[in-house]
Amino acid sequence: MPRSARRLISIAKLPKSTVESDAITLRRVLDAGRHQLKEQHTAGASAQAIVNRHARMIDQLITSAGESTLGALHHAHFAIIAVGGYGRAELHPQSDIDLLVLFGARPTVAAQEATGQFVRLLWDIGLEIGHSVRTVEQCREQAMEDLTVITSLMEARLLFGDKQLLHSLSDAIQPVQMWSASEFLVAKRAEQSTRYHRYGDTAYNLEPHLKEGPGGLRDLHMIAWISQRTLGTSTIRDLSIASLLSHAEYRSLIRARNLLWRMRNALHFNTGRREDRLLFQHQREIATAFGYKDTRSLAVEKLMKRYYRAARDIQLLSELLLQHFDEIIRPSSPAKQWKAINRRFRSREGLIEMRRADVFTRHPFALLEVFYLFQNDDTLTAIGAHTVRQIRSNLRLIGDDFRLDIRCRTLFVEILRAPTRTTRALKLMNEYGVLGAYIPAFGRIVGQMQHDLFHHYTVDTHLLFVLEKLRRLRTGDIYPDHPHAVTLMQGLYKPHRLLIAGLFHDIGKGRGGNHSELGEKDVRRFCSRHDMSDADTELIAWLVLNHLAMSWTAQKEDISDTEVVERFSVLVKDQTHLDNLYLLTIADMMGTNPYVWNDWKSQLLLDLYLATSRTLRRGLSNPELMSEVVLIRKNEALQQPTLQAYSKEVITTFWEQVDQDYFVRYTADTIAWLTETLISAPLSELPLVTVRDRYEGGALQYLVCASASDTLFSQITATFDRHHMNIVDARVHSIRSGLALYLIVVLPASGDERSSAFLNLQTRDIRRHLLERKRAPQPRSVTLPRTVKQFPIEPLVTFTTTPTDSNTIMELTAQDHPGLLHQVAKALLENKVLLTAAKVSTVGERAEDVFYLTDRDGLAINNPDIQKRIADTIAVNLSAM
């Protein structure tokens, strides 16, 4: 890049008349300077050069503005001081510009007027200034009371004016005067904890905050502040000089900082505002600008993997430095002696430390032993900073010979077998790089994101979250929500097999191909290397290969169909496989996304688990006949309290009006509720709309019974959509008297009104719409959330036929959108297709819905031309939304 392209516009070289001119000229200079900075950024200038040059340019502008407006104060005792990030001379393109106008004594009226003119000029030329006018004493008083104020003043830098005033300010806020190093450290720790909690206590957010999030720039600022308060240093380099950071650690922090600086510069330039959130749309723009391209992984996933690893390094090294500062500020009492654990490690005040500097080089297996010891001693709360440093600097020792060492293999398996603190140990191993070094396949997915709204975490974080969910099932922490799963987990034989499957189930992601098959190969190698029995290896490998099977079956197939349950039973083979798969599925779904798990999905999995258990007990060679199921359900329903007021003759007369599906698809409780409702309702109440709360899985179950018509399903879906109702399951039955019975399950959003009075009003309104028998109301107009808009999905419709050829299964994948189900209903109506059942599921931004269809004669739709016509109609309807 030629020197002329790098040179900033120099205010100082402008003619005197220009410097003293009006705001228009200075505004022109500012715009030209920022334009030049953007060109330099685009051309590849370093992030550090951009933030430093921008700060110097603003210095020049402010100095020129001061010379134009503050000339009358040349005899006054005052100074213009940069504070906060601007005080560090690290100014991103749209960052805050914070100024302190400092006076030695209360400013005169003339000084106040001149200061006001100065600030107005800065705003007029386009600088968004944050400013305060204070005396040294006022600064001292406010700094004593406010952590934010003292932090900002610690970074004060003189722009122009009386240098002695800055010295007086610095003296007034020294640790001997206020906020001792110990007090400051404690306060900043608490502030960091609050900040972390605001961003989910993880650096691996889908849309991270570059400045405030865990592992963000604020962590680096915090280290610099505490270092200044403790040691009198002011830069990260000073910490390296003071041997608090090794040269490698210093370079790692600078690389991470520069990446975040570069990304933040790009955000500010691209948006033209102070935007520090790495939103989805910005991630793609920056990935392209940084030269990443789509291959087996998306360009944006490569960028975010680099970001997550940088954030992890910042967070880890910041924590190590904080531990060092704590040791410096609050040294251990001599009375608290080190306690020997073994010949290699010792402990004191909750820390485990190595006894010799060469422990890991002399005994490489100790790289795993330290985590085993930490895991099995509840008094230990952390690994000492010096030991962590040695762990990181000796990761090169973890190679093939290390993995084949019987001591290493034994220690790792024992960590997995331990009854407590397994996930805590594995999380530390991941943070310090040991887990990825010991299992290279795991190392490849560290920081690996999946660019969608469904997977909220990087793959490595998700795997450890799954293990954490399994731990909570084992300890019973979540018993009230999952009593059956907790009981099952606590009695599970060899639970470490399930943990290994959980650790490997998604390990094949990001490599292309089927991640379940890749994971199965990886886990087989792991089991072989760790001398696991053939039976254990086969179970673990099967779980990894089939970890999605139960979730898919429960959410996409009709699990009230005995044939579906029998097919699934053949897959799982026996109760041991079923128990382990059920627990892994729960943990996997709970650990994928904090919003994906709900009581309804929990109930679906439990229903499938119980039905499969019954089938396995009967024996796969002895399938349950439909006639047996119908007889059992009828007898069970007759015993329900709701039917005791009716004679058996009345009940059986009604039952003769419905098909066998009515008894096969529902529990005895639901059959009794439907029967009692329909028997007791006079014909004058048709269409009948009623609802029951406290249904399985926290859902609401609506019954709609009306005269059968082609338009009824379309009317129902439109009306339900107008009430913002989230349909997750729908079934239709024909009654021989010419009525259609729709049973619709709705999953209310958190906080939705569920009182009896509200539900009664709602059902009356639904009935009123159905009575009008007019064209179905138009779906509500809703603007899609910003995040959903970033993931447009072309509708995909596929057709298969059930094994009995009684129904055609239509699977729809499309952008989730209010009114989607109504548009499908309209398409079915236009093509003269009947719905028998629907299962509706949302996966992040994607709707994955399954519909069971027949033609008007009740036959499967096998004609490809008709199938294509249905798909085309759905695509047209959805494109018009």
Secondary structure, 3 states (H helix, E strand, C coil): CCHHHHCCCCHHHCCHHHHCCCHHHHHHHHHHHHHHHHHHHHCCCCHHHHHHHHHHHHHHHHHHHHHHHCHHHCCCCEEEEEEHHHHCCCCCCCCCEEEEEEECCCCCHHHHHHHHHHHHHHHHCCCCEEEEEEEHHHHHHHHHHCHHHHHHHCCCEEEEECHHHHHHHHHHCCCCCCCCHHHHHHHHHHHHHHHHHHCCCCCCCCCCECCCCCCCHHHHHHHHHHHHHHHCCCCHHHHHHCCCCCHHHHHHHHHHHHHHHHHHHHHHHHHCCCCCECCHHHHHHHHHHCCCCCCCCCHHHHHHHHHHHHHHHHHHHHHHHHHHHHHHHCCCCCCCCCEECCCCEEEECCEEEECCCCHHHHCCCHHHHHHHHHHCCCCCCEECHHHHHHHHHCHHHCCHHHHHCHHHHHHHHHHHHCCCCHHHHHHHHHHCCHHHHHCHHHHHCCCCCCCCCCCCCCHHHHHHHHHHHHHHHHHCCCCCCCHHHHHHHHCCCCHHHHHHHHHHCCCCCCCCCCHHHHHHHHHHHHHHHCCCCHHHHHHHHHHHHCCCHHHHHHHHCCCCCHHHHHHHHHHHCCHHHHHHHHHHHHHHHHCCCCCCCCHHHHHHHHHHHHHHHHHHHHCCCCCCCHHHHHHHHHHHHHCCHHHCCCCHHHHHHHHCCCCCHHHHCCCHHHHHHHHHHHHHCCHHHCCEEEEECCCHHHCEEEEEEEECCCCHHHHHHHHHHHCCCCEEEEEEEEECCCEEEEEEEECCCCCCCCCHHHHHHHHHHHHHHHHHCCCCCCCCCCCCCHHHHCCCCCCEEEEEECCCCCCEEEEEEEECCCCHHHHHHHHHHHCCCEEEEEECCEECCEEEEEEEEECCCCCCCCCHHHHHHHHHHHHHHHHCC
